[in-house]
Amino acid sequence: MKATLVNGVLLAGLSLLVTPACAVHHPGAYHHRGAYADSARGQQRAYDRGYHHGVQAGTRDWERHWRFDPWRHSRYRNADSGYRSRYGPRQYYSRAYRAGFRAGYERAYGPRGGRRTRHW
């Protein structure tokens, strides 16, 4: 009985030590305190900046009767406009920027190259 109680206490104590380490470390978790404290804010800025640029590009393409193609724009391909190293890895910034760009482009041009309404 005493050995079982000791083993149970040790197991519970060990799980308390292991669980926080596992919960904090997972791919893409750069928003915790440390080297990339501004990462979450940076990814939001990347998305917002990409969205703004996507709206501009989508509006321009739609008005010129060009086909639906966000890839044609160098800002979409480069996806690092406004990047700062404090935002974390560039690849995460770029991913958020492109997502914002596509959303803005589709909003301005129309989803999947469809028709856009003027009352937005």
GIBEL-V360437 format. One record per residue. N is the residue number from 1. RES is the residue in one small letter. SS is DSSP state (H for helix, E for strand, - for the rest). PHI is phi in whole degrees, -180 to 180 (none if undefined). D_LAST is the distance of its C-alpha to the last C-alpha in Angstrom with 1 decimal. Layout:
[[N;RES;SS;PHI;D_LAST] [N;RES;SS;PHI;D_LAST]]
//
This chain:
[[1;m;-;none;71.3] [2;k;H;-66;71.2] [3;a;H;-66;70.0] [4;t;H;-66;67.2] [5;l;H;-65;66.1] [6;v;H;-64;66.2] [7;n;H;-62;64.3] [8;g;H;-65;61.6] [9;v;H;-66;61.2] [10;l;H;-63;61.1] [11;l;H;-64;58.5] [12;a;H;-64;56.3] [13;g;H;-64;56.7] [14;l;H;-65;55.9] [15;s;H;-66;52.7] [16;l;H;-68;51.6] [17;l;H;-76;52.2] [18;v;H;-81;50.5] [19;t;H;-58;47.4] [20;p;H;-63;45.7] [21;a;H;-65;46.4] [22;c;H;-71;44.8] [23;a;H;-70;41.8] [24;v;H;-84;41.0] [25;h;-;-97;41.6] [26;h;-;-148;39.2] [27;p;-;-55;37.3] [28;g;-;88;34.3] [29;a;-;-89;35.4] [30;y;-;-102;35.3] [31;h;-;-91;33.6] [32;h;-;-82;37.0] [33;r;-;-59;39.2] [34;g;-;138;40.9] [35;a;-;-62;40.2] [36;y;-;-116;36.5] [37;a;-;-61;35.7] [38;d;-;-93;32.5] [39;s;H;-63;31.3] [40;a;H;-63;28.7] [41;r;H;-66;27.3] [42;g;H;-66;27.5] [43;q;H;-69;25.7] [44;q;H;-67;22.8] [45;r;H;-64;22.8] [46;a;H;-61;23.0] [47;y;H;-62;20.0] [48;d;H;-61;17.9] [49;r;H;-65;19.4] [50;g;H;-62;18.9] [51;y;H;-61;15.2] [52;h;H;-60;14.9] [53;h;H;-67;17.1] [54;g;H;-66;15.5] [55;v;H;-63;12.1] [56;q;H;-61;14.4] [57;a;H;-67;16.5] [58;g;H;-64;14.0] [59;t;H;-64;12.4] [60;r;H;-62;16.1] [61;d;H;-65;17.3] [62;w;H;-66;14.8] [63;e;H;-67;15.6] [64;r;-;-90;19.3] [65;h;-;61;19.3] [66;w;-;-84;20.7] [67;r;-;-68;21.0] [68;f;-;-69;18.9] [69;d;-;-161;21.1] [70;p;H;-64;20.3] [71;w;H;-64;24.1] [72;r;H;-64;24.7] [73;h;-;-88;23.5] [74;s;H;-64;26.4] [75;r;H;-63;24.3] [76;y;H;-69;23.4] [77;r;H;-66;27.0] [78;n;H;-76;28.5] [79;a;-;54;26.1] [80;d;-;-129;28.1] [81;s;-;-64;26.2] [82;g;-;87;27.0] [83;y;-;-66;29.5] [84;r;-;-128;32.4] [85;s;H;-61;35.3] [86;r;H;-69;35.1] [87;y;H;-78;31.9] [88;g;-;101;34.2] [89;p;-;-59;34.7] [90;r;H;-60;32.6] [91;q;H;-63;31.9] [92;y;H;-73;30.0] [93;y;H;-62;28.0] [94;s;H;-62;27.3] [95;r;H;-62;26.3] [96;a;H;-68;23.7] [97;y;H;-61;22.4] [98;r;H;-65;22.1] [99;a;H;-62;20.3] [100;g;H;-65;17.7] [101;f;H;-60;17.6] [102;r;H;-61;17.2] [103;a;H;-63;14.3] [104;g;H;-67;12.4] [105;y;H;-63;13.7] [106;e;H;-65;12.6] [107;r;H;-64;9.0] [108;a;H;-80;9.1] [109;y;H;-89;11.7] [110;g;-;125;11.3] [111;p;H;-63;13.6] [112;r;H;53;17.2] [113;g;H;79;16.6] [114;g;-;-78;15.0] [115;r;-;-80;12.7] [116;r;-;-108;9.0] [117;t;-;-96;6.9] [118;r;-;-86;5.9] [119;h;-;-101;3.8] [120;w;-;-110;0.0]]
//
